[in-house]
Amino acid sequence: MVLHAINIGILSLLFFIIGMIKPKWPLFFMEKPTRWHITMISTVFFMIFMTMFAEGQRQKQVLEKHKRQTTESAAAVPAPDPESVPVPVPVEKPKEAVKKK
C-alpha cells in the first residue's frame, strides 16, 4: 500500500506543478480551468496520499509485531522430551487343537 501511496503522491505533485504553470493541460475537459481548481484537486490528492501512506505504515508495524509475538511464543515453549512408556504385552493362551470330524 505504501508503494501505491508514493505513486499517488508523485502524480499529485506533477499535477500540481503542471497545473500551476498551465491549468488547461491537466484540466483539458474544462472550459475555463483556474489555478484554484488545481489547488483544490491537489489538496484532495495529497490527503489521499497521506492517508494511504500512514495506513500502509500502520499495517507494516502490526505485521511486524505479530511476527515478533509468534516467534517469541514459539521460542518460550520448550519442546517436550519423549518418554518411554511401557507397552503391555498381550498374554495369549495356547489355542486348543481343532478337531476334524
CORMOTA-V349129 format. One record per residue. N is the residue number from 1. PHI is phi as a letter, one per 30 degrees, with the letter a starting at -180 (999 if undefined). D_CENTER is the distance of its C-alpha to the mean C-alpha in Angstrom with 2 decimals. Layout:
BEGIN
((N/PHI/D_CENTER) (N/PHI/D_CENTER))
END
This chain:
BEGIN
((1/999/8.38) (2/d/10.61) (3/d/12.51) (4/d/13.35) (5/d/14.47) (6/d/16.65) (7/d/18.13) (8/d/19.06) (9/d/20.51) (10/d/22.63) (11/d/23.82) (12/d/24.77) (13/d/26.66) (14/d/28.50) (15/e/29.25) (16/d/30.69) (17/d/32.78) (18/d/34.17) (19/d/34.79) (20/d/36.71) (21/d/38.87) (22/b/39.49) (23/d/38.07) (24/d/39.36) (25/d/37.09) (26/d/33.65) (27/c/35.27) (28/d/37.60) (29/d/37.65) (30/c/39.29) (31/d/43.02) (32/b/43.08) (33/d/39.73) (34/b/39.95) (35/d/38.07) (36/d/37.33) (37/d/35.24) (38/d/33.36) (39/d/32.74) (40/d/31.45) (41/d/29.10) (42/d/27.82) (43/d/27.30) (44/d/25.14) (45/d/23.09) (46/d/22.76) (47/d/21.60) (48/d/18.89) (49/e/17.86) (50/d/17.86) (51/d/15.94) (52/d/13.05) (53/d/13.21) (54/d/13.42) (55/d/10.56) (56/d/8.26) (57/d/10.12) (58/d/9.92) (59/d/6.22) (60/d/6.77) (61/d/9.88) (62/d/8.88) (63/d/6.86) (64/d/10.02) (65/d/12.28) (66/d/11.31) (67/d/11.87) (68/d/15.01) (69/d/16.28) (70/d/16.09) (71/d/17.90) (72/d/20.40) (73/d/21.17) (74/d/21.69) (75/d/23.97) (76/d/25.87) (77/d/27.04) (78/d/29.91) (79/d/30.45) (80/d/33.54) (81/d/36.67) (82/d/38.38) (83/c/41.81) (84/d/44.73) (85/c/45.84) (86/d/49.34) (87/c/49.50) (88/d/52.57) (89/c/54.88) (90/d/56.43) (91/c/60.16) (92/c/61.73) (93/d/65.28) (94/d/67.39) (95/d/67.73) (96/d/71.15) (97/d/72.78) (98/d/72.54) (99/c/76.03) (100/c/76.89) (101/c/79.38))
END
